[in-house]
Amino acid sequence: MTANPWVRPYVLTGGRTRGRRHLLVHTLVSGGRYDAAFAGRLLPEARALYERVHTTSESVAELSAHCGVSLGVTRVLLADLAAGDRIVIAAEDSSPYDPHVLERVIDGLRELA
């Protein structure tokens, strides 16, 4: 799924450039309880993010890339979903030098090679 190129990013975020929480690119996001009725009411870009986090835990950057949604829009949409207790965002005080984060980066680079 990629975002519709004819829809401007500010339309998807209601003109906002930041969500209620500032999410770092390496922040891990996972799904809480999945609600199909709620997913059906979301815009396609938000729905793609919502459904993806319910299948796997990924970083904000990975979700942005896999769903074809720009990083800025991804951050705002994920912050909105988290504010509504629809998804779970890992503690933001985790270091980018955390061994688990570094292992994920190395694994991702190996996949690209």
Secondary structure, DSSP 8 states (H G I E B T S, - for coil): ----TTS-HHHHTTT-SS-SS---TT-EEEE-S--HHHHHHS-HHHHHHHHHHTT--EEHHHHHHHHT--HHHHHHHHHHHHHTTSEEE--TT--TT-HHHHHHHHHHHHHH-
